[in-house]
């Protein structure tokens, strides 16, 4: 395992020195695809382990180039190459990746050339928290806009920025690149290249055991690409390890979509018509210690601060988080959520009259709400939430966790006439009634649905299941494909044609605790 010192400086620079055995495995893998490299460049060379491995594996080398921001590492890399006693021209420079003239250096490399290495495994947001300076100039380089940029999609791994920078230079050169990175980064980088029409003649992804090699609990891989002037292949074979002769899946890009399994997409293409019901996400509040309540041993409501509270039922609903979703059927709720708005932006001042105890409770904890970091709450009514609307209060729902590593849909019904609300780690379809919810859940849990959804689900992602994926699946086409059952087809048609217009039913607001507490 590579040695690591857990300091702010190490965190800022994403300092995971690559162990020699892994460097050798990477170089041997690349050598099987091309062995006649005349030059190798490592943009963040550290102590030089990759350069030494390249020297041993590639026997036609004329030049080795390494760059690192840390002078002591650059010195160690130069010494390691000097000790190798070789006739290859080796040059090590001290420079920041973000200030270096990569275009000129890459243009000067003898061809064919390989860019090799292991860039930092750290996000721009994390470096910013550390007040670090090892960052590119600020720019929305992936083109996110609106709410995506506001809520975090503009956050990115430093290595993602670096790799995209290098790929843009490599386009048209016929060069190759082999880099260790997070699997999510490899996916984003390939998607960028495919979307922008890069001429990739070959792309491979090999999963690695980051815990064994780096002591890091993260999904990681080797990303290998080779540029070809004449080709533009939009596929990447994915292997479980360096010894795999056959890929276990193939990522790809078709019809403007990034695919986790090209074969599954092509097999079930007829289900991706876009005629889908509107999937919704659960409620986002970013203030769990105040907004989410539990029942204490004496049957009283208790918040995350350990305070027992007495509130009206007006804004109080039984809730489910991802971790409880599959356990909710027929069970008593263990948590409740305060929902101060029925639509985004609704004035919350009405609670002073409609629910004075709740209003007083929220006012007493307004400091907690002011600490919410997301800018989506700025210039909004006090105690605002997001992901709330009529659909949130539909008594019947079909829901799935965005965090779980399995495809499993659950029917969620009301509790004592009160609808369950879901947190923002869940996605759901509001349903007309129990019959429709049961029919839709049966369709979505079918083997066909699981295989079809597998075309888009990247299981290494933080949220493998997303609204974007779910909204692509045509439930009517799915119903016709699976069984042709008329009741299931009708349920799917109702859901897709009518959406929520009839989903919301009038529900009473009894005392949630009358019958049991």
N, C-alpha and C positions, 0 to 999 in steps of 0.2 A: 504494500500500500504506500502511496506517495505520502511523504511527511507534510504536515500542514501546521502553521502557526495561526491560531485564531485571534488576529488583531484587526483593528479597523483598516490598517493599510493593506493587509492580505485580502480582506473582504472587498475593499475598493477595487483592487486590481484583479480579482477573481483568480487568485494564485493557486491553481491546482497543477503542480508539476507532474508531467506524465511519466509513469514508471517505464523503464527500458523495455520490459517484456511486452507491454501494450504497444509501444512505438514499433517494435519489431513485427508484431502481428499486423499492424496497420500497413507497414511497408510491404510485407509479404503479400497481403491481400491486393494492394495496388499493383505490385509486380506481376501478379497473375493476369492483369488486364493490360499493362504496358510496362515493359522493363527497360526501355532504351532512353530514359530521360537523360538529357544533357545537363540539366540544371534543376536545383531544388531551392525554393525560397520558403523560409518560415517567418511569417510576419510577427509572431510573438514567441520568440524562440526559447525564452527562459534559460535553463542551464544547458540546453543543446541536445537533449536526449533524442529528439526526432531527427536532428541533423546527423548525429552519429549513426542512428539506425539506417537512415537513407544511404549513408556512405557505405555501409556494409552490404545492403541489399541491391542497390542499383550500380551496376558495374561499368556504365558508360558515362558516368558523371564527369563534367569538366568544371562545374562551378557550384558552390554552396553559398547561399546568402541567408543571414539571420538578422533579425531586428528585435530589440527589446527595450522597453522603457527603463528597466532597472539595470544600472551600470554593473553591479556586482554579478548579476546573472549573465550579462553579455560577456564579462571577463571569464566566467566559468565555462561558458559555451565555447569561447575561443580556445581555451586551454584543452577542453575535451577533444576538439577537432585537431589541435596540434599534436596531442598525444596519440592520435590514431595513425600518425606517420603515413600520410598519403600525399599524392601529387595533385589532388584536386584543389583548385583555387577556392579558398574559404574566406569569407568576409563577414564580420559581425559588426553591427552598428548599434549605437544607443540612440533611440528616438521613440517618440510617442506615435502610435499607430495613426492617430487622428491628425497629426501634423506632417506626416511623411508623404513624399512624392511617389506613390505606388505606380502611377502610370509610367513614369520614366524608368523606374527600376524593372518593372515587368517587361517593358519594351526592350530593355538591354539584355535580358536573359537569353542564353543559348537555347535553341529549341531542339526537341520538345522539352517543355518544362513542367514542373509540378509545384503547386503551392500546397504546403503541408503544415500541420500543426494542431494546436489546441488553444483557441482564443478564450478569453475570460468568461466564466460562467456566472455572470452577475447582471442584474437589470439596471437600467438608467435610474429608476426610482430609488433603488437601494444605494447606489453611489451618491445620489443626491441627499439621502438621509444622513449619510456619513460626511456630508459636506465635502465630498471628493471632487477632484478636477479631471479624473480620467474618463472624460466623456466627449462624444462628438458635439459639434455645434448644434444647438436646438433646431430641430425641424421635424415636421410631421411627415417623415420619409415614406411611410406606408400609405399616406393619403387618407387617414381616418378623419372624420368630420362629425360635427354635431355631437350628439350624446355619446357616440363611441369614443371620441377623444376625451370628453368630460369624465366619463365613468371608468376609464382605465385602459381602454384598448390602445391608447397612444403610448402606454408603458411598453418597453421592449427590452429584450436582452441585448447587452452590448455586443455579444457575438453575432446576433442577427444583423445589426447595423454593419459590422465589420465584413461579414460574409457577403452581404448584398453589395457592399462597396467593391469587393474583390470580383464578384461575378460580373458586375457591370464593366469592369476593366477587361475581364477575360473574354467577353463576347467578341467573337471575330478573330481571336488569337490562335485557336486550336489547342489551348493549354488545358491542364487538368488541375483539379483541386481535391484534396483529401483532408478533412478537418473533423476533429472530435467536437461534439456540441450536444446540447440538450436535444432530445428527439423532437420536441415541439419547435425548436429553432430550425432544425433540418427541414421540417415540414413547411414552415413559413418561408424559408429561403427558396425551396423548390417551387412553391406556389408563386412566389414573386418572379422567378425566372420563367416559368411557364406562362404566366399572365402577360409578361412583357416580350414574349416571343424569342427568348434566347435559344441559340442553336446548340442544344444539348444532344450529343450523340449517344451518351450513356449516363445513367444515374443509378447509384446503388446506395442503400442504407443498411448498415450492419449494427444491430443492437449490441451494447456492451454493458457489463455489470459495473456500474459506477460506484456502488458500495464497495465492491472488492478492490477496485483499482484506485479509488479516490476517497473512500469513506463518505461518499455523498449520496443521500437518499433522493435520487433524481433519475428519471428516465433519460438515458443518454445513448449516443450512437456515433458511428463514423459516417460522415456524409462524403461520398465520392462522386464527382461529376467530371465528365470529359467533354470539351467543346469540339464541335465538328462544323466546318463551314457549310457542309451540304445537308446536314440533318437538323431536325427539330423534334426530337422524340419527347413526348409529354408523359412519360412513365418512369417509375423508379422501383426496382426490385427491392424488397425489404427482407433481410435475413436475420435469424435469431442470433447467430454468432458467426465467427470467421470461417468455421468449418462447414457451414451449411452449403450443400451443393445446389439446393433448390430454394427459392424464396418462399416464405409462408404467405405473403400477400404482395400485391403490387399497388403502390400509390399512383395516382394519375390526375390528369386534368382534362375533362371533357365537358363540352357544352357550357363552358365558363364556370365549372364546378370543380372544387378540389375533392378528390376521392380517396377514401381509405382502402377501398378494394375495387379495382377496376372491373374484375370479373363479376362481382355481385351487382355492380351498377349496370353493366351490359345485360346481365341475366334478367334483372327486374326493372329495366328502363321504363316499361309501360306503366309502372306504378308512380313514376315521378312526373306527374302532369302539372303539378302546381295547384290543382283544385283541392285544396286542403282546408279543413276548418281552421279557425284562428286559435292557435295555441297561445296560452298566456303564461306569464311567469308569476310567481307568488309575490307577496308584499315585501318591499324593501324599506327598512326603517333605520338600520345602522345604529340602533340604540337598544340592544337586547336586554341589558340589565334593568331597563325601565319599562320597555314595551312588552316584554314576555314575562308572564307570571306562572307560577306553579302552585299546586295545592300543598300546603304544609301538613304535618302530621295531625294537626288539630282541625283540618278542613278549611283553613283560611288561605286566602291568596297571598303569595309571597313573591316579591320581585328578586332580581339577581343580586341585590344588595343585602338581602336577608330581611328586608322590611315587610311586615304584614300590612296589607292594604284593604280598604273597603271601598268598592266602586260599584256604580250602577251597571246594569247589563247593557246599557245603550250602545257602548263602544267595545264591549267585551265579547270575544268569539273564541271558541275552541280552535286550537291551531295544531298544525303538523309541520315538523321539519323533515328534511330528507331522511334522517336517521330513524324516524318513527313511522315513515310512510307505509312501509310494508307490514307494520304491526297494528295498523289502526282499525282493521275490519272487526266490527262488533265490540271494540274495546272502549274503555273510558278514556277521555282525553287527559293527558298529564300536564299539558301546557295550555295557556290562554294568551291571546294577543289583544292588546288595546289597538283598535282601529279608529283613529279620530277623524278620518275623512272617508267618504264613499266615492270620491272621484279625485283625481290629481288636481291640486290647486284649490280645492274647496276651502272656504273660510272656516277656520276652526273656532273662531270667537263664539259661534253659536253654542258651543259646549258649555259656556258659562251658565246658560239657562237650561239647555237640554240635559246636561249631565254635570252638575256642579261639583260633585265629588271627583269625577275624572278630571275636570278642568283644574281643580285645586291641586290634585296629585301631579299633573303634568307641569303646572306652574312651579311646584315645589322642586321639580327636577329639571328645570329649563337649562341649567348649566350643562347637563349631560348632552342635551340636544345641540347646544352651541359648540360642543367639541366634535361634532360630526365633520369629518374632513372633506367629504365629497361636495363639490360645488353645485350639485343638482339641488341642494336644499337652500341655496342662497336666494334671497328675494322671494321667498315663499312664505305662506302663512306659518305661524308658530306650530311646531310639532308635525310638520308635513311628512308624508310618506309617499312612496312611488309604487307602481305596479298595482294600483287599486282602481276598481271600477265596478260596474254592475256585475261583471263576470266573477268578481271575487266572492260575491254573496250567493252565487248559484248553489242551491242545496245539494246538487249531485255533480260530481266531477270525476273525470278519469285523469289520474296524475302519475307522474314519474319523477324520480330524483335525477337531477342533473349531475350528481356527484358519484353515484354508484357505478361500478364497473360491470353491471349487467343490465339487460333490457327487461324491465319488469314494470308493468302498468297496474295501478291499483284503483279500484272503485272507492271513492270517498263519499259517504252519505252524511246527512245531518245528525246532530246530537241534540236530543230533546227539542227538535224543531229549529235548531240553530245551525246554520251552515259552518262547516270547518273552513278556516282560511289557511293558506299555505305560506311558508316563508319563501324568500327569493332564490332558494336553491332547488325549488320544485317548479315543474311546468305542468299545465293541465288544460283540458278542454272542459268548459262548462256544459252541462248536459240538461236536456229537457226533463228527464225523470230517471228513476232507477233502471227501468227496462233499457233505455237507450245507453246509459252508462255501462251496464253489464254487457250489452252487445258490442259496444266499441272496445271495451277492455279485452273481450274475447278475440276480436280481430287483431288488436295491437300486440297481444301476447302470443299470436300464432307463429309457427315456425317460419312461414313466408315473411311476415313482418320483420322478425328478427334478422333474417338473412338480408332482406332489402335494406333495412336501416344500417346494417353492417357496411354497406357501401360508403357511408359517410362518417361513421363513428371511429374516432381515433382514441383508443382506450388509454393512451398515455396522457391525454389532455387532463387538465384540472377539472374541467366539466366535459366529460365525454358526450353527454346528451345535451343538445342545445335546441332552442326554439327554431333556429334556422334549419336544422336537420329535420325536426318533426314537421315543420310546415311544408316540406317537399312531398310528403307521402299522401297520395290520393286514397282516402279511406273507401270511397265507393269502388274504385278499381281494385283495392285490396279485398273488399268483401266479395266481389265477383271472382277474384282469383282464388281465394281460399276455399269457399264452399258453395257459393251461389245461393246461400240461404237468404230468402226474401226478407226476413225480419232484420238480419244484419245489414243487408243492402239498404233497406228503408231507414234504419237508424243512422247509417252513414250519410245517406242523402239528406235527411233532416238536419243533421249536424252541419253539413257543408253548405246547404242552401239557406238555412235559417239562422245559423250562428247562435247568437245569444238572444235574439229578439223575443223568443219564447222561453228562454232558459231560466230567467229569473222569476221565481214564484214568491208570492207574499208569505212571509214566515212570521210566526209570532215570536215574541221576545220574552219567554218565561224566565223565571229565576233559574239560572243554570244549576243551582245547587239545592233546589227545593227537595228533589226526590231522594237525594243520597246524602245530603250533609245538613 
